[in-house]
Amino acid sequence: MTNRLADAISPYLRSHAENPVDWQPWSAAAFDEARARDVPVLVSIGYSTCHWCHVMARESFSDPVIAAYLNENFVSIKVDREEHPDVDASYLAAAGAFTQNLGWPLNVFVTPAGRPFYAGTYSPPAPMPGHPAFREVLAAVTDAWTTRRDAVEDSAAGLADALAQAAPDPGGGELPGQDRLAESVDLLATAEDPVYGGFGGAPKFPASPTLALLLDRADGRDLALRTLKRLGATPLRDSVEGGFFRYAVNRDWSEPHYERMLYDNAQLLELYTRAWMFTGEAWARLVSEGLVRFLGEVLQLPDGGFASAQDSESTVDGVRVEGGYYALDEDSRHEQVPPALDTKMLTGWNGLAIGALALAGAAWDDDTALTLARRAADRLLELHRREDGALVRASIDGRLSSAVATLEDYGMFAAGLLDLATATGEVRYAVAARELVDRTLPDLTSVVFVAPEGADPVLTGHGLDLATDPSEGAYPSGLSAIAAAAWRLYVLTGAARYRQAATAAMVRLVGSGSLNPLAFGAALRLVDALTSSVRQLVVVTPDSPAAGATATGATPVGATSPGGLVDAARRRSGLVAVVTEEQGRDWAAAGFDLFAHRGVRDGVPTAYQCRDFVCRLPVTETADLV
């Protein structure tokens, strides 16, 4: 029997289309039905490449007895957390009141008004230590709903109030100063695993936003580089295809959870490229080049965008197994069907990949990486922008999801476009990024963390508002992402409104309170930028490159050659842009004042070095870069 998920955009939802459970997609109609039937709602959240989601689907959601019980006593909704991150974040925050073992599948039992009153993760068909049988969970929830309704409703209302009280205070305060950021670095140093690298015990995640914060800071850079070097040599990295798995079960990074996520690999590409820029060491470039290869050969879709993830499971020699494909060498893999891709194209995550590939392409003068970035950017600009300028959250095979684009999508995509613009000199990408940020500026200065009085934050939708949980362990929160893009626009334009918006957003998110840097790495990284000097470097090359120089002016020649100047500039911190004279005029005409009145001297590439918008005299020799 096919349920109502057969035509869904999400591959995760479609994988449940043949379940005997009468699944419905996320919609107001599902909650209307629950009200009419006077039954609770099961909101089951997961994603296509999640191993334990597959297991529970096989064990419980395919069981006709369990399905019949669900169909009689519940309205069942299946949600792809990647398509609806706001729904996932809201219910994940609520689930913390019921279990400390948060993860996916996330099964949340809610009232017809959408308020949670119980939650859990994986439940087996028969009880096992730490996991009651799913049938027992369902029976207990049904009993509570039918015999203790008032207590259930009171509990759900109390949890909603508690979450509202626990939300960050959106008013007042100041940004943490450099002394507070130094304390954060000290906390991370204390949390470092001195034997195996990374932070804390098991399980272990890459913690990319936090590593990016550390790389930016002189007092944290050694810790970041040490962590990255160790991480690249662990089982978390697939040395054959170059990609990283999502996390490891054990402290020594063994027993990975084998799904490979676009957001992890994009952020790690940025980190390892920057590590190479700081050190010039072979290990950093080896891992970076492997990540470019993985993005291009495994995750890139035929139309130019990137799939959201690759599955943890596949069939090896006729047996369905988790991780078996990744245990094979390169030749043996060619004899097997690789794990499936979740070909859902997510705007925000693609933005992360575009930015990382642009950075790598610029750092090494690598046309392959830049081409991958351009193809993805052009595809999203073509397909994921509606006529009114609003973004689309997700698509698959050209079909657009009805899910609302979030601040994550606007911020990550805008930042990726800005990175691509400064890497290629093509101002059209920066103009598109500016349009996206301008669309969200009101949200940056008036973000609230709970819905208005009387509104249900789940059923009314968040639009561009921040979801309940603003933390950012695996990748930047939407608010941090869009604020960072606004900050980049300030550095390129000098327009105060972008700095003011970024500052207001970070005051609302982090204020002056004490924060866990592992949970707010991206926010603290932006705070570091907002409370530090602005460094800008523009290199202008002749429209017709001199003999021996490439089209971008970069060529591996002597330290004082024109190509050497560009190459050295690419390895500087802060904002770096390389443009031809004609491109520089286009940037200035488009309102990016950093490029105004910039030209070459003596017919060779010329560097303009600025700090806090005060610029030194132009230089043409590498030795004169500071």
KOLZAVEX-77863 format. One line per 4 residues: number of its first residue (from 1); their letters; for each residue x, y, z of C-alpha. Coordinates in pm, 1 decimal, decimal comma. Layout:
! KOLZAVEX-77863
NUM) a) X:Y:Z; ...
END
This chain:
! KOLZAVEX-77863
1) mtnr) 0,0:0,0:0,0; 136,8:343,5:-96,9; 81,1:624,6:152,9; 85,2:1001,0:94,9
5) lada) 462,9:1032,9:62,9; 502,5:885,9:-286,0; 518,7:1225,2:-459,6; 735,5:1399,0:-200,3
9) ispy) 1041,6:1600,2:-302,4; 1245,6:1442,2:-23,5; 1409,2:1103,1:-94,0; 1378,7:1034,2:279,0
13) lrsh) 1002,1:1072,4:267,5; 974,8:870,0:-51,2; 1169,5:587,2:112,4; 874,3:554,0:354,2
17) aenp) 607,4:565,1:83,8; 549,2:189,0:92,4; 532,9:164,2:472,2; 197,5:37,4:604,3
21) vdwq) 202,1:345,4:829,6; -33,6:609,8:691,2; 237,4:873,9:685,0; 158,4:1232,6:596,7
25) pwsa) 403,9:1507,8:501,7; 448,4:1811,0:725,5; 134,2:2019,6:680,3; -140,1:2201,4:866,2
29) aafd) -385,9:1947,2:723,4; -228,0:1669,4:930,0; -281,5:1864,2:1252,0; -636,9:1948,0:1145,4
33) eara) -703,3:1575,7:1111,4; -560,7:1510,9:1458,6; -796,8:1772,8:1604,7; -1092,6:1620,8:1424,4
37) rdvp) -1006,4:1267,8:1542,6; -892,5:1386,5:1889,2; -568,0:1187,4:1872,1; -205,3:1279,8:1933,8
41) vlvs) 46,0:1329,3:1654,7; 368,1:1136,6:1599,1; 622,7:1363,3:1431,7; 903,9:1134,7:1314,4
45) igys) 1210,1:1324,2:1193,3; 1514,1:1188,5:1009,9; 1713,0:1215,0:690,4; 1793,8:999,8:392,6
49) tchw) 2146,0:889,6:483,2; 2078,3:816,8:853,2; 2166,4:457,2:946,5; 1937,9:423,7:1248,3
53) chvm) 1655,1:582,4:1051,5; 1693,7:294,2:803,4; 1697,6:43,0:1086,6; 1381,3:172,9:1251,3
57) ares) 1207,6:190,7:914,8; 1282,9:-177,6:855,8; 1206,5:-297,2:1207,5; 909,0:-89,1:1319,7
61) fsdp) 756,7:123,4:1045,9; 736,6:-176,8:812,8; 569,0:-391,7:1080,1; 197,8:-423,7:992,0
65) viaa) 95,0:-466,3:1357,8; 277,1:-151,2:1469,2; 148,7:33,8:1164,1; -211,0:-64,0:1237,6
69) ylne) -176,3:63,2:1594,8; -29,0:391,4:1474,5; -298,0:437,9:1211,3; -575,8:382,2:1466,8
73) nfvs) -439,3:590,8:1752,3; -224,1:863,4:1596,4; -178,1:1092,9:1301,9; 173,1:1014,9:1178,4
77) ikvd) 388,7:1281,7:1013,0; 726,3:1212,1:853,1; 969,9:1504,9:829,5; 1301,3:1536,3:647,1
81) reeh) 1513,5:1743,4:884,8; 1717,6:1875,8:594,0; 1408,6:2005,2:416,8; 1253,1:2153,6:732,3
85) pdvd) 1542,9:2251,7:962,8; 1319,0:2485,8:1162,5; 1081,1:2203,2:1250,1; 1372,9:1979,5:1343,4
89) asyl) 1542,2:2245,0:1558,4; 1220,9:2327,2:1742,7; 1139,3:1967,3:1826,6; 1500,9:1875,1:1898,4
93) aaag) 1512,9:2148,6:2161,6; 1192,3:2014,5:2315,4; 1314,8:1653,7:2304,3; 1600,6:1744,7:2537,2
97) aftq) 1344,6:1751,3:2819,5; 1280,3:1378,2:2772,2; 1612,5:1224,5:2666,3; 1979,1:1315,4:2677,9
101) nlgw) 2053,8:1086,4:2384,5; 1940,6:1326,0:2116,3; 1972,8:1222,4:1754,5; 1783,3:1075,0:1465,0
105) plnv) 1538,7:926,1:1406,9; 1371,0:1171,5:1641,0; 1018,1:1062,3:1735,7; 819,0:1336,4:1905,2
109) fvtp) 464,8:1293,5:2033,6; 271,1:1619,4:2023,8; -77,1:1750,1:2083,8; -295,7:1850,4:1788,5
113) agrp) -175,9:2205,6:1863,9; 180,4:2093,4:1791,3; 309,2:2099,0:2151,2; 542,8:1813,2:2249,1
117) fyag) 466,7:1600,2:2554,5; 707,0:1306,7:2498,1; 1002,5:1231,1:2273,3; 1262,3:964,8:2203,1
121) tysp) 1500,9:847,2:1936,4; 1549,1:495,2:1802,5; 1309,7:239,6:1951,9; 1357,7:-130,0:1866,3
125) papm) 1072,0:-375,5:1813,0; 1174,1:-562,4:2132,3; 1314,5:-395,9:2444,9; 1690,7:-366,7:2484,6
129) pghp) 1908,6:-184,8:2740,3; 1839,2:186,3:2719,8; 1567,9:143,3:2455,8; 1209,8:40,5:2532,9
133) afre) 1021,6:-144,2:2262,7; 841,2:89,1:2024,5; 511,4:-88,1:2091,4; 554,3:-15,8:2463,6
137) vlaa) 622,3:351,2:2389,4; 310,4:378,2:2174,9; 94,4:204,2:2435,4; 221,3:431,9:2712,5
141) vtda) 160,7:745,6:2506,5; -189,8:629,1:2417,6; -267,8:552,3:2781,4; -146,7:896,2:2891,0
145) wttr) -350,2:1066,9:2620,2; -674,4:881,5:2700,6; -658,4:858,1:3079,9; -448,7:1159,4:3186,7
149) rdav) -532,0:1418,8:2923,0; -522,6:1717,8:3155,2; -176,6:1622,3:3281,6; -51,9:1576,5:2925,6
153) edsa) -184,3:1915,8:2814,9; -40,7:2085,0:3125,0; 297,4:1919,6:3069,0; 305,3:2027,2:2705,5
157) agla) 213,4:2386,0:2796,8; 473,3:2389,1:3073,0; 744,0:2267,4:2837,5; 653,9:2536,4:2584,9
161) dala) 681,7:2800,8:2858,4; 1012,1:2657,7:2979,1; 1158,1:2666,2:2628,8; 1047,9:3025,7:2589,0
165) qaap) 1210,5:3119,1:2920,9; 1532,6:2937,3:2826,3; 1562,9:3108,7:2490,0; 1838,9:3370,3:2457,9
169) dpgg) 1737,2:3718,7:2564,3; 1693,9:3921,9:2244,6; 1748,0:4257,1:2406,3; 2036,0:4462,1:2543,6
173) gelp) 2389,1:4359,3:2614,9; 2712,4:4406,3:2427,4; 2935,8:4185,6:2221,5; 3189,1:3978,9:2414,7
177) gqdr) 3529,9:4146,2:2407,8; 3862,3:3998,8:2307,8; 3926,9:3893,5:2667,0; 3613,2:3677,9:2663,3
181) laes) 3714,3:3526,4:2332,5; 4054,6:3442,5:2477,0; 3873,6:3262,7:2760,1; 3684,0:3061,1:2499,5
185) vdll) 4009,9:2954,3:2340,6; 4137,2:2849,3:2684,0; 3823,7:2641,1:2736,6; 3881,4:2464,1:2406,8
189) atae) 4244,8:2396,8:2495,0; 4126,9:2237,6:2819,1; 3874,5:2023,3:2628,5; 4132,5:1895,8:2376,9
193) dpvy) 4192,7:1521,5:2372,0; 4573,9:1513,8:2402,4; 4602,1:1158,5:2273,8; 4369,8:1136,6:1974,5
197) ggfg) 4291,0:1499,0:1901,3; 3955,6:1667,8:1884,0; 3748,3:1776,8:2180,2; 3605,9:1569,3:2460,5
201) gapk) 3543,2:1197,6:2461,1; 3306,2:985,4:2256,2; 3124,8:1028,8:2027,5; 3341,7:1273,3:1832,6
205) fpas) 3248,1:1523,0:1565,1; 3472,7:1744,8:1351,1; 3336,1:2065,6:1515,9; 3416,2:2267,3:1203,4
209) ptla) 3272,8:2606,1:1313,9; 3484,8:2593,7:1627,8; 3799,6:2500,7:1435,3; 3734,0:2795,3:1203,9
213) llld) 3723,5:3026,1:1507,7; 4054,7:2885,6:1630,4; 4221,8:2923,5:1290,4; 4130,1:3291,8:1285,5
217) radg) 4298,2:3361,0:1618,2; 4671,0:3365,2:1686,1; 4612,6:3216,5:2030,8; 4411,5:2926,0:1888,1
221) rdla) 4580,6:2853,0:1557,5; 4826,0:2591,6:1682,6; 4540,1:2400,3:1845,3; 4337,4:2413,0:1523,0
225) lrtl) 4628,0:2302,2:1305,1; 4717,1:2020,4:1543,2; 4356,1:1902,1:1545,4; 4322,1:1914,3:1167,4
229) krlg) 4646,3:1726,7:1110,8; 4538,5:1447,9:1344,7; 4185,0:1437,8:1208,1; 4305,5:1391,3:851,0
233) atpl) 4489,7:1074,7:952,6; 4198,1:908,9:1136,1; 3932,5:660,3:1020,7; 3690,2:953,0:995,1
237) rdsv) 3849,6:1034,1:658,8; 3802,8:800,8:363,8; 4150,6:799,6:211,5; 4025,3:643,1:-114,2
241) eggf) 3764,0:899,8:-218,8; 3874,7:1184,7:6,8; 3551,6:1257,0:194,4; 3490,5:1265,6:570,0
245) frya) 3221,4:1072,7:754,9; 2982,2:1253,8:988,4; 3120,2:1143,3:1324,5; 3294,6:861,6:1507,8
249) vnrd) 3152,7:647,2:1784,8; 3481,8:608,3:1970,3; 3731,4:849,4:2121,0; 4006,7:736,7:1879,7
253) wsep) 3783,8:829,2:1581,3; 3715,0:463,0:1501,3; 3375,3:318,1:1408,8; 3255,2:613,2:1202,4
257) hyer) 2891,6:670,6:1126,4; 2942,0:634,5:757,3; 2708,0:891,1:609,3; 2902,0:1166,4:432,3
261) mlyd) 2738,4:1506,9:454,1; 2787,2:1797,3:215,9; 2808,7:2048,4:500,8; 3088,2:1858,4:676,9
265) naql) 3301,0:1816,6:368,0; 3248,9:2172,6:248,4; 3352,8:2322,0:581,9; 3648,7:2086,3:612,8
269) lely) 3764,3:2186,5:264,6; 3773,0:2549,2:379,5; 3960,3:2453,4:695,9; 4226,0:2241,0:527,3
273) traw) 4276,7:2497,5:252,7; 4328,8:2767,0:514,1; 4559,8:2534,1:705,6; 4770,6:2501,2:390,0
277) mftg) 4765,8:2880,3:346,0; 4907,4:2919,7:697,4; 5160,2:2635,9:689,0; 5230,4:2539,0:327,7
281) eawa) 5256,1:2179,6:455,0; 5181,1:1881,6:233,8; 4930,9:1713,0:469,0; 4693,6:2008,0:448,3
285) rlvs) 4701,6:2026,8:70,9; 4665,5:1648,6:35,2; 4346,4:1647,5:239,8; 4215,7:1960,2:63,8
289) eglv) 4270,8:1816,1:-281,9; 4100,1:1495,5:-174,1; 3797,7:1695,9:-62,2; 3780,2:1881,1:-394,1
293) rflg) 3791,8:1545,0:-568,7; 3519,6:1404,3:-343,7; 3289,7:1700,7:-402,1; 3345,0:1691,3:-777,3
297) evlq) 3341,8:1316,9:-840,5; 3096,2:1193,4:-577,6; 2857,8:1466,8:-458,0; 2822,3:1691,4:-764,4
301) lpdg) 2498,4:1639,6:-953,6; 2477,6:1636,4:-1333,6; 2319,6:1983,6:-1340,5; 2599,3:2140,5:-1137,3
305) gfas) 2465,4:2155,3:-780,4; 2565,6:1919,9:-500,7; 2374,9:1637,1:-334,4; 2310,6:1684,1:35,3
309) aqds) 2471,6:1357,2:144,7; 2581,3:1003,0:64,3; 2424,3:708,8:241,4; 2587,7:507,8:518,3
313) estv) 2451,9:182,9:377,7; 2492,5:0,1:48,7; 2475,3:-348,9:-92,4; 2812,2:-523,0:-107,3
317) dgvr) 2821,4:-866,0:-275,8; 2444,9:-891,2:-238,7; 2433,8:-802,2:132,9; 2294,9:-475,0:268,1
321) vegg) 2554,6:-340,5:511,7; 2659,5:-18,3:679,9; 3010,4:96,9:589,7; 3103,5:-212,9:392,0
325) yyal) 3171,4:-17,7:74,4; 3417,1:208,8:254,9; 3620,4:-89,1:380,6; 3707,7:-177,7:20,4
329) deds) 4010,2:-54,0:-172,0; 3968,7:152,6:-486,7; 3972,9:-138,5:-730,1; 3719,7:-338,8:-528,1
333) rheq) 3486,9:-40,5:-504,9; 3464,1:-28,3:-882,1; 3302,9:-372,9:-868,6; 3024,0:-255,7:-633,4
337) vppa) 2737,2:-10,5:-656,5; 2835,6:288,7:-439,8; 2609,6:405,3:-156,6; 2318,8:611,2:-283,4
341) ldtk) 2319,5:988,8:-284,2; 2047,0:1200,1:-135,5; 2019,5:1412,2:-448,7; 1815,7:1679,8:-274,6
345) mltg) 1989,0:2010,6:-349,8; 1985,3:2238,2:-44,0; 2054,8:2606,4:-99,3; 2246,2:2673,5:221,3
349) wngl) 2467,3:2367,4:211,8; 2548,2:2432,2:-152,8; 2653,3:2780,5:-47,6; 2906,4:2628,1:192,2
353) aiga) 3048,5:2416,3:-90,1; 3063,5:2708,8:-332,7; 3259,1:2920,0:-85,3; 3503,9:2643,7:4,7
357) lala) 3569,3:2550,7:-357,6; 3620,8:2916,6:-446,7; 3877,1:2950,4:-168,1; 4061,4:2636,8:-276,5
361) gaaw) 4051,3:2737,0:-641,4; 4194,1:3079,1:-563,8; 4459,4:2946,1:-325,7; 4602,0:2702,7:-582,3
365) dddt) 4493,9:2875,7:-904,9; 4288,6:2559,1:-962,6; 4041,3:2589,0:-1248,7; 3879,0:2257,0:-1153,8
369) altl) 3769,6:2382,1:-812,1; 3656,9:2718,0:-950,3; 3455,6:2547,8:-1224,0; 3279,6:2329,2:-967,2
373) arra) 3193,3:2640,0:-766,1; 3070,9:2835,6:-1069,1; 2850,8:2550,2:-1194,6; 2682,4:2514,5:-857,1
377) adrl) 2634,9:2890,1:-812,5; 2490,2:2935,1:-1158,6; 2252,6:2642,1:-1113,1; 2118,7:2775,3:-785,0
381) lelh) 2084,2:3128,8:-916,0; 1886,6:2989,5:-1207,6; 1666,0:2742,1:-1021,5; 1648,1:2846,6:-655,8
385) rred) 1554,0:3213,3:-693,8; 1186,9:3286,9:-737,1; 1066,5:3575,4:-951,0; 1027,6:3797,6:-644,3
389) galv) 1386,7:3729,1:-535,1; 1298,0:3487,4:-255,0; 1501,0:3171,6:-228,3; 1388,1:2811,5:-256,4
393) rasi) 1501,4:2586,0:28,2; 1543,6:2264,3:-170,2; 1488,9:2093,1:-502,9; 1540,7:1754,6:-659,6
397) dgrl) 1573,9:1687,9:-1032,1; 1440,9:2037,1:-1101,3; 1132,5:1997,2:-878,2; 1107,4:2269,4:-614,3
401) ssav) 1022,4:2200,5:-251,9; 747,2:2400,2:-85,2; 960,6:2423,4:231,0; 1035,5:2780,3:334,9
405) atle) 1394,1:2894,7:282,5; 1556,6:2987,7:612,8; 1821,2:3235,8:722,7; 2064,5:2947,1:680,9
409) dygm) 1991,9:2939,6:307,2; 2020,2:3315,0:259,3; 2334,6:3346,5:468,1; 2531,9:3046,1:347,3
413) faag) 2445,5:3104,2:-17,8; 2524,6:3476,1:2,4; 2858,7:3405,8:170,3; 2946,1:3144,8:-91,8
417) lldl) 2863,4:3388,4:-370,6; 3083,4:3654,5:-212,4; 3373,9:3408,8:-186,2; 3326,8:3314,8:-550,1
421) atat) 3309,9:3680,5:-652,7; 3636,6:3771,5:-483,0; 3806,3:3455,2:-612,9; 3706,2:3508,4:-976,8
425) gevr) 3666,2:3885,7:-990,5; 3310,0:3842,8:-1124,3; 3100,0:4110,2:-958,0; 2768,7:3953,4:-1066,4
429) yava) 2802,0:3701,4:-785,5; 2857,0:3978,0:-530,3; 2555,4:4171,2:-660,5; 2339,4:3859,9:-621,2
433) arel) 2472,7:3809,4:-267,9; 2395,3:4168,9:-177,4; 2036,3:4126,1:-294,9; 1995,4:3822,6:-71,0
437) vdrt) 2139,0:3996,7:234,7; 1936,5:4313,2:174,5; 1623,6:4099,7:172,8; 1700,3:3976,1:524,0
441) lpdl) 1831,4:4291,8:693,8; 1504,7:4350,5:885,9; 1535,5:3999,2:1031,1; 1889,7:4064,9:1149,1
445) tsvv) 1787,2:4366,6:1352,4; 1453,4:4235,3:1485,0; 1501,4:3862,2:1532,0; 1300,0:3704,1:1812,2
449) fvap) 1345,5:3353,8:1941,8; 983,9:3266,9:2017,1; 665,7:3322,8:1823,8; 445,4:3624,5:1902,8
453) egad) 185,0:3591,8:2176,9; -87,7:3348,8:2077,1; 94,7:3209,1:1775,6; 219,9:2855,2:1745,9
457) pvlt) 585,2:2866,1:1632,2; 559,8:2522,9:1474,4; 233,8:2552,1:1282,7; 265,9:2912,3:1167,8
461) ghgl) 618,7:2857,1:1034,4; 925,4:3067,7:1097,4; 969,6:3232,1:758,7; 1314,7:3385,4:795,4
465) dlat) 1306,5:3386,1:1175,9; 1544,7:3185,0:1385,8; 1425,2:2844,9:1503,2; 1404,5:2768,2:1874,1
469) dpse) 1761,2:2636,4:1903,8; 2025,4:2881,8:1774,1; 2328,1:2663,8:1853,8; 2562,5:2553,6:1579,2
473) gayp) 2762,1:2245,1:1661,5; 2791,8:2095,8:1312,4; 2754,7:2408,8:1099,8; 2667,0:2777,3:1149,9
477) sgls) 2321,0:2871,8:1264,7; 2111,6:3066,5:1018,0; 2154,3:3385,4:1215,5; 2532,6:3351,0:1228,2
481) aiaa) 2545,0:3268,9:857,0; 2346,4:3569,7:738,5; 2520,1:3803,2:983,7; 2859,3:3684,4:856,5
485) aawr) 2750,5:3754,7:499,4; 2639,3:4103,8:603,6; 2977,9:4159,2:765,2; 3152,9:4057,6:442,3
489) lyvl) 2944,1:4310,4:252,7; 3048,5:4579,3:498,5; 3413,7:4496,3:432,7; 3354,7:4521,2:56,5
493) tgaa) 3134,4:4831,3:53,7; 3200,2:5027,8:370,8; 2821,3:5058,1:411,8; 2757,4:5093,3:784,8
497) ryrq) 2416,7:4927,4:769,4; 2577,4:4588,0:710,8; 2807,5:4616,1:1011,3; 2521,9:4741,4:1225,2
501) aata) 2302,0:4450,8:1120,5; 2574,1:4193,6:1188,4; 2645,6:4347,3:1528,3; 2278,5:4361,1:1625,8
505) amvr) 2232,7:3997,2:1529,5; 2530,6:3882,5:1733,3; 2426,7:4089,6:2035,8; 2090,2:3914,7:2022,1
509) lvgs) 2247,6:3572,4:1979,3; 2541,7:3577,6:2219,3; 2511,8:3903,7:2412,6; 2775,2:3938,9:2678,5
513) gsln) 2702,1:3605,2:2842,0; 2931,6:3307,4:2878,3; 2898,0:3061,8:2591,3; 3016,3:2712,6:2513,9
517) plaf) 3251,1:2765,5:2216,3; 3174,4:2415,6:2087,3; 2809,4:2516,1:2051,7; 2861,7:2870,7:1920,3
521) gaal) 3181,4:2852,1:1716,4; 3051,7:3042,3:1413,9; 2893,8:3315,7:1624,6; 3212,4:3368,3:1824,0
525) rlvd) 3415,8:3369,8:1502,2; 3203,1:3656,6:1374,7; 3227,2:3835,9:1708,6; 3605,1:3806,6:1677,7
529) alts) 3587,1:3974,7:1336,0; 3352,2:4245,8:1460,0; 3584,7:4333,7:1749,9; 3910,4:4320,3:1550,7
533) svrq) 4069,5:4539,0:1284,5; 3940,0:4496,1:931,0; 4206,0:4373,8:687,5; 4144,8:4416,9:314,1
537) lvvv) 4373,8:4336,3:23,4; 4285,3:4406,9:-339,4; 4518,7:4302,9:-618,9; 4455,1:4453,1:-961,0
541) tpds) 4604,4:4278,9:-1264,1; 4632,4:4413,0:-1618,4; 4342,3:4338,8:-1850,7; 4592,8:4170,8:-2082,1
545) paag) 4817,8:3956,3:-1858,8; 5188,5:4003,8:-1899,7; 5392,5:3725,5:-2053,5; 5428,2:3436,4:-1813,7
549) atat) 5117,2:3522,0:-1609,4; 4785,4:3339,6:-1617,9; 4447,1:3501,0:-1665,8; 4425,4:3559,9:-1291,1
553) gatp) 4783,1:3679,2:-1269,0; 4893,7:3376,3:-1066,4; 5192,5:3174,4:-1177,3; 5448,1:2980,8:-972,7
557) vgat) 5747,9:3198,0:-1051,6; 5995,4:3403,6:-848,8; 5898,5:3580,0:-529,4; 5911,4:3926,4:-683,3
561) spgg) 5739,1:3837,4:-1011,2; 5386,1:3960,3:-1092,1; 5252,2:3608,1:-1053,9; 5431,2:3572,8:-723,3
565) lvda) 5256,1:3883,2:-590,7; 4914,2:3737,5:-664,7; 5010,1:3398,3:-525,1; 5139,9:3556,1:-204,7
569) arrr) 4829,1:3772,6:-173,2; 4604,3:3467,2:-192,9; 4766,4:3332,4:123,2; 4697,4:3642,9:331,2
573) sglv) 4432,6:3654,6:604,0; 4132,5:3881,8:585,6; 3944,1:3975,3:273,1; 4147,0:3915,4:-41,8
577) avvt) 4019,0:3996,2:-390,7; 4202,7:3967,2:-721,7; 4051,1:4152,9:-1017,1; 4153,5:4274,5:-1358,5
581) eeqg) 4138,8:4646,5:-1422,8; 3808,9:4607,8:-1606,8; 3662,0:4392,0:-1330,4; 3771,0:4648,8:-1072,1
585) rdwa) 3581,9:4918,9:-1258,3; 3274,3:4694,1:-1268,0; 3293,3:4639,6:-891,6; 3324,0:5011,1:-825,2
589) aagf) 3034,1:5091,5:-1059,4; 2820,0:4835,3:-874,4; 2872,8:5018,9:-546,1; 3161,0:4822,4:-394,3
593) dlfa) 3371,5:5116,7:-289,2; 3673,1:4912,3:-188,6; 3753,6:4883,4:-561,4; 3715,1:5249,8:-651,9
597) hrgv) 4020,6:5416,4:-804,2; 4225,5:5095,7:-807,9; 4451,5:5038,7:-1107,9; 4781,8:4879,7:-1200,7
601) rdgv) 5121,2:5049,6:-1171,4; 5381,1:5012,9:-1444,8; 5167,4:4755,8:-1625,6; 5206,9:4483,5:-1358,2
605) ptay) 4978,7:4347,3:-1082,7; 4941,3:4599,6:-804,1; 4834,4:4537,0:-445,3; 4630,1:4775,4:-231,5
609) qcrd) 4654,8:4694,9:138,7; 4400,7:4846,2:376,9; 4327,6:4822,2:747,3; 3999,6:4960,2:876,6
613) fvcr) 3950,5:5120,6:532,6; 4275,4:5317,9:558,2; 4497,8:5209,1:269,3; 4874,0:5209,8:227,2
617) lpvt) 5044,6:5315,9:-92,9; 5007,8:5053,4:-367,2; 5289,6:4798,9:-406,6; 5402,5:4571,6:-689,2
621) etad) 5658,3:4356,1:-503,7; 5581,7:4055,7:-286,3; 5832,8:4173,0:-27,8; 5622,8:4485,6:30,7
625) lv) 5312,8:4292,8:139,2; 5254,3:4327,7:513,4
END
